[in-house]
Amino acid sequence: MRRLVATLAVALALTLSASPALANGPAVHDSFPVTGDVFVCGANIYTVTSGTVSAVMHEGSSASGNGNFTFTGTPKQVVAVDEDGNVYSIVGAVWGGGTFNAQTGGFQTTFTSKLQIVSKGGGTADSVNIVFHISPNGDINAFDFGTCAF
């Protein structure tokens, strides 16, 4: 999971540092393997054995220099096993976005991660359920309702 978030963070940094010529261009689509990622959920540890994450990133800017970005990461056929060898699917999405005001220097950003670790029987065994937001006034709000450590 940390690799997923790190990869999306790098994609975000690249998006924010892209040249103005790339602004308002088409969305960038990418895919990367997540085999080996580990989810620690209390006493349960899940290791990803196969699958990829599809990522879509986009950035835009206005004539006045204001900017915006968004990214979404979606697991595709991600399979994990616990320490007892039980097999699970990981489903859901990771999303983030934000805006930047060139005149005031203000910005806001939001990050959400809603991933479920689902057993073969279809029930949710554990979850990542995080919302993180920075308001234009600098207030930070973070909520973690999942069972997995982030």
PyMOL commands that set and color helices and strands:
alter all, ss='L'
color gray80, all
select helices_A, chain A and resi 2-17+20-22
alter helices_A, ss='H'
color red, helices_A
select strands_A, chain A and resi 28-33+38-41+44-61+67-81+87-100+107-119+124-134+140-144
alter strands_A, ss='S'
color yellow, strands_A
deselect
rebuild
show_as cartoon
